């Protein structure tokens, strides 16, 4: 969703005034002490922790693996790992396991920007044209504030997370790109936060991670957070498992192997950390440990409305929304398709929920935990086995039969037929990546039988045939994809046309 935002005459003082009510509430609640806590409260918290722990353990039985930290009134009541960090070595997840936190990286970038504001080196009203040389006319007036709030007009990104893009290459692509929206309109942009990382380097004279470590992480006591600078214990890294079945390694090891982090990722995603460090981070943001009160207020301010129902606003690297039972919820999450990270903080009652996963598990367990915390008699919805895992394991268990009987098996296990057009497609891509082209093609063809008019599925079949070396079938599938392509919003059409042109030349 998008929303209008008045970007004329925006000043730091004006934006701060929007956050004063929230910050006053935060300080009134979470900065207070409760020396008269009764033992009954402790026993209730212990009972709650036990209920949540039992619930999370039930998820392990269906393939979940990750970690969870729950705190109330600044006290941790549950901090535990679940499932395995490394199946090969049978290493369990623990409170000290290191996870990729995806887009939760953005809150650290936003804090680094506000630290530069505290250091009188930057203003949120500064423009790209004030900071960089030779910025195109359509981008020179984009402000730091607009980058922070995803209202700059930049597209989401300009390449893959591990394509080795340098900072200069990234900036060249960003400045040459077409803006997809008018300035002031909301559209989530990873590229915008990589631009903020480049601003941090330009203004501070340090590289992004060094500035972050010196000015944000170490002052907050976060010794196990970063890309390359921490002294990583590789045995503590949680490996990625695609829906719990296919090992994908770790992103930290990839950074180390590559000798750096692609600028399509720097500043917007991919930092690694532990549940404990994230808790320290949130606690530090309740005091002047890292940032001034005014700068902390900017992080949690309701700068831009994202949606009216439910009510959601964008801050700087954080979201502020209506949470459980109408309570104010400060939150953000991040994911790369396998790793998942979520931080949720209710200022009222000072309740914190920090969740991580290394098995493609989406965020819905945290929603159940929210209700368990606030409803003593709530029975959470049970974990279920990933449908991707059901399909993958069925095909693997019956190599002779291929995909025969798959649809009947799926319905018998889940109680409903395959309704999601992406399901068989994604599993097919997983087999394709493993070099099992025949199986991948069989899944793509079965999916087209279910959804014959979906252009993107024919494009996937074309990719499958091309990977298998069948150029004639690949060309026919690509052409069918274009015949069915929508007139607008076809993200795969450019690649499909390019593949057709290549095949026709050969």
N, C-alpha and C positions, 0 to 999 in steps of 0.2 A: 504493500500500500504506500501511496505517496501523500504528502500533505504540503500545503503552501507554507512558506516561511519567509518572513520579512527580513531580508538581509541588508537593507539600506540603513546605514547609521548604527549598525550593531556595534556595541562596545563591550569591553569586559565588564564594566560597572553594570550596564544594563542586564547582561546575562546573569551576573551574580545575583541580582535582585530576584530573578526567577527561582533561585535555589534556596533562598533564605529560609522559607518555611520548612522545607524538607530537612535542611541541615540543622535548624533549631530543634526539630523533632528528634533527629538522630542523636544530637548531643544530650538532649534532655533524658533520653532513654538509655542509650548504650554507654554514655560516659559516666553514668551514675553507678554507685556501688550498692550492694545489698548485703550488709554484714549480718542482717537478721534472718538470713535464709534458714528455714526450718529443715530438720532431718527428713520430714515428710516429702519435701520438694526433691531431695536427693533420691529417695526411694522411688518417687514417681518418675524421675529422669532415668533411673536404672531400669525400671520396668519398660519405659519407652524404648531405651536403647536395646533391650532384649527383644522386644517385638520387631524393631527394625532389623536387627541382626538376623533373626529367624527368617524374616522376609527375604533379605538379600541372599542368605544361604540357600533358600529355595530356588533362587535364580541360577545358582551354580549348577544345579542339577539339569537345567535346560540349556547350559552353555555359556551363561554370563561369566565374565571375568572383569575385575576392576577394583575400585576402592571407594570408600565412602567415609566422610567425616561429618558429624553432626555436632553442633555446639549451641548452647543456650546461655544467655547472660555472660558471654565471653568464656564459658567453661566447656571444654570438649567432653561430650558424654558418650560418643562412639567414634572410633577412628580405626578402621580395619580394612584389610585387603581380602578379596574374594577370588576364588579360582586361581588360574595359573598365569604367571608372567611369562614363563617359558616352558612350553610343553616338552621340548626335547630334553631339558635338564630337570624337569618336574619342579621348577622353582615357583613357589607361590607368590601371589601378590600380597604385599604387606603395606602398612602405613608409610613405609619409606620407599615404596616402588615409584619409579619415575615414569610419568606419562607425558605424551605430547598433548598440549592443551589447546591446539588449534587457534581459533579466533579470540580466545581469552588473552592472547598476546596483545590485542588491541588496547586493553586497559593499561598495560605497562607502557605502551607507546604514548598513550594519552597522558599518563602521569609524567613521563619524561618531557613532553611538551610543556606541561604546566610547571615543571621544575625550572625549565628555561625562562618561563614567565616570572617565577619567583626570583630568579637570578638576574632579572631585568635585561635579559638577552633577546626576548621575543614578546610579541603581543599576539593575542588570538585574532586581532584585526589585521595583522600583517598579511600582505598579498604575495602570491608566487612571484610576481614581477619585482617585488622588493627584495626577494631572497635569491632568486636564480637569474642568471643572464640569459638573454635571448628567449624569453618565454613568449609563445605566440599570443597574438592580441586577444583571442577568445578565452585564454586561460590566465592572463597576467593579473586579473582582478579577483581571482579565486582566493579566498582567505583561509588562514589556518583553521578558523572556526568552522568553515564549510567542509574542510577535509575531515575534521574531527566528528562532525555530525552527519556525514554521508550526504551532504547537500551540495557537493561541488559540481555535479554533473558528469564526473568521470565514470567510465564503464567499470565493471567489476574487476577485471584483471586483463593482463596481456600475455599470458603464457602459463606453462606448467610450473609446479612447485619445485621441480628438480631439473630444470632445463639449463641451469648454469648461467642465467642472465646476470650480467654485471650491472652495477648501479648506473653507469653511463648508458648502457643499452636500454635499461628500464626507463630512464628519464627521457631518452630519445623517443621511445615508443609512446610514453605517456603524453609528451608534449605534441607529438604528431597525430595523436588519436582524435577521433571525433567525440565531442561531448554528447552523451545520449539524452541528457535532460537539461532544462534551464537551471541555472544556479538558484539554490534555495529549495529545489524539489528533492525529496528524499529518495535515495536509491543506494542500498548497501554496496560499498565499494572496498574491496581489498586493496586495489591500486591506490586509493586515497590514503590508506594508512602506510603503504610503502613510501609514498611521497612524504608523509610526515617523518618517517625514519630518515629519509634523505635530508629533510630540513634539520633534524636533530644533528646530523653529521655536519652539515654546512655551518650551522650557528655555533655549535660547541667545539668544532675542530677535532672531535673524537669519533671513532666509528661507533655505530649504533649500539652494539652490545657492550663496548667499553663504557660508553656514557651511561647506559642503563645500569650496569653493574656498580659503577662508582657512585652514582647519584641516587639510585632508587633501590636496587636489590640489597646491597650490603648494608646501607642504613636501616633497612627494614628487617635485617636478619635473615635474608633469603640467600643461603649459601648453596642451594641445590636447584637453582633456576637459571636457565640460559640456553644458548645454542651450542657454543664451542668452549667457552671459558671455564665452566665448572670442571673440577677433576672428577669426571663421570666414572662411577663404578658400573661397568657394563653389565654385571650380574644383577644390578638393580633396575635395569631398563625393562619395561614391559614390552614384549614383542606384540606386533599387530597380528590378529587372526581374523581373516575375512569370514564373518559369520561363524566364528569359532572353529573353522575347519582348514583354512589355507593360511599358512604362515607368510607374513609379508615383511619380516624384519623390523627394525626400529628406525625412526627418522633421525635420531641422534647419530647412530652409526653411519647413516647415509651422509650426514653433514661431514662427519670425520673422514669418510672415504672420499668425498668430493672436495675436501679442503676448504669448504665454505658453504654459505647458504645463498640460494638463488634470490635475486632481488624481486622476484615475483612473490616471495614469501616474507622477506625481511620486514619486520614491523607490523605485519598484519596477521601472521600465524606461525605455528611451528615451534614456539618456545616449549621447553620441557621442564617439568617440576614435579613436586610431590604434594600430597594433600596438606601436609604440615606446613610447607612453605606458603601455600595459598591461604591457609588460615592466618599465618603471621602477616601476610600481605593485607588481608582485609582488616585485621586488628590495627595495623599501622595506619590505615586510612581513616581510623577513628580518632587519631591524635595528630600532633604536629611533627611526628617522627620523620616523615618524608616530605610532606607538602604543607604549605600554609593553609589555614582554615578557608581562605577565599579560594585557593586553587582546588582544594578538596571539594568545595562546594560546586565548582564547575564540573567535576567528574560526574556528580550525581544529579545535576540540574535537569529539569524537564525542558530541554532546549527545543526539540522538534517533535511534534505529534506524529507518530507512525500510524496509529489506528485509534479510532474513537471507541470501538466496541470489539474486544476489550480495550480499555484505555491503556495505551502504550506510548512511551516517549523515548527519544534517544538522548542520552547524555554524551559525555566524552568517553568513549570506550566502554560504557555501561548502558544498560537499559533500565528505565524506571517504569513500572507498570502496576496494574492492579493484580495482586496475587490472591492467595486463598482467602475467602470470606471478606473480600474487599480491602484487605490489608495492603499497604504499600510494599512492593517487592523490588529490590535492587538486584539486577541479575545480568548475566551474559553467559553464552556458551560457545563452544567451538568444536569442530570435527573435521576430519579429513576423509570420512567414509568408513573408517575403522575405529580409530581413536575417537573418543567422545569425552568432553569436559564440560562441566556445568558448575557455576558458582551462583548461589542464591542467598540473599540476605534480607531478612525482615527486620527493619529497624525497631519496630514495635515488638518488644520482648527480646530483641537482639538474638534472633535465631539464624544460624548459618548452616547451609547444606552445601557440601563440596563433593562432587561426584565425578568419577572417572571410569572409563571403560576401554578395553583393548580388544573388543570382540564385535564390532559393528552394532552394538546395542544402542538404540536411540534413547531419547531423554525420558521416555514415559515412566521409568521407575522413580525418578525424582518427584514427579507429580504425585505418585502414590505416597511417597515419604512425606511430602508437604501435608497431606491430609492426615497421615498417621500422627504427625506432631501436634496438630491442632484438634484432632478428633480422637479421643481416647478409645472409642469403641469402633473405629473405622477398620473394616476388613479390606486390605488392599487387593487389587486385581492381580491374579496370578501371572507370573512370568510364563511366556510361551516360547516354544522352540522357533527359531527364525525360519520363515518359509523358504528362504534361500538355502539354508542348511538342509531342510527336508528334501528339497529337489536335488541338491548336490549329492547328498549321501545316498539317495535312492538310485541315481544314475551310477554312482561309483559301486554300489553293491550289486548291480545287475548289468555287468559290461556286455554280456551276450545279447541281452534284450534291448540295450540302448535306452531309448525314451519310451518304449512300448509299455503301456500300463501306468505311465507317470501321472497322467491326469486323474485317473481313477484312484490311485494311491493317495495323491494329494488331497482329494476331496474326502477320502475315508479318514485321513489323519486330522484334517482341519475342520471338517464339517461344511465346507463350502468349496465351490470350484475356483480355479485360478481367475481372478478378476483384475489383477494388476498387470498391465502390459509390460512393465519393466522387469517383472520377476524372472521369467525364463530368459529374457534378454541379458540381464546382468549375470545370471549363472552361466549362460552361453559364453559371455565375454571372459568369465573366469576360466572356463575350460580352454578357450582360445589362447589365453595368456600362458596356459600350461602346455601348449602345443598339441592339445587333443582336438584337432580341427574337425574330425568327423563327428565327434560328440557335440561340439559347438554348433556345427551346421544343422544337426538334427534338432537341437533345441530351438535355434532360430526359425527353422521351418515349422516346427510345432507351434511356436508362438504366432507365426503368420496365419496358421490355420485358425487360431483363436481370434486374432485381430487383423484380418486381411487388408483393411484399408489404412493401416498405420504406416505412413511413409518412412518414419525412422526405423521401423523394424526391418523393412526391405533394405535399408542402408546397412544395417548390422549384418544381414545375410550376405550382402555384397562384400563386406569386410571379411566375413568368414570364408567365403569362396576365394577371395584374393589371398588370404593367409595360407589357404590350402593349395594355391597354385592353379586353381580353375578359373582362368581369366574370362572365358566365355560366359560362364554362369555369373561371375562377378559383375560383368558389364550389363547383363540382362537384369540383375537384381538392382544395380544402381539406377538403371534407366527407369525401372518400375517405381523406385523411390521418388524420383523426380516427377513422374507422372501423377503421383498421389500427393505431392508436396503441398503444404498450405501456402497461400499467397503471402502470408506474413509470419514472422517468428520461426522460420526454418533454420535452426542453428546448425544443422548438418548438411544443408544444401550446398554450401560453398565447397566443402570437402568432397561431396558426392560428384559435383561437376568437375572438380579437379581430377578425381580418380577416373571418371569417364574419359576425359580428354587424354589422360596418360595412356589408358588402355587402348584407345582408338589410334594413338600414334604408334603403338607397338605392333 
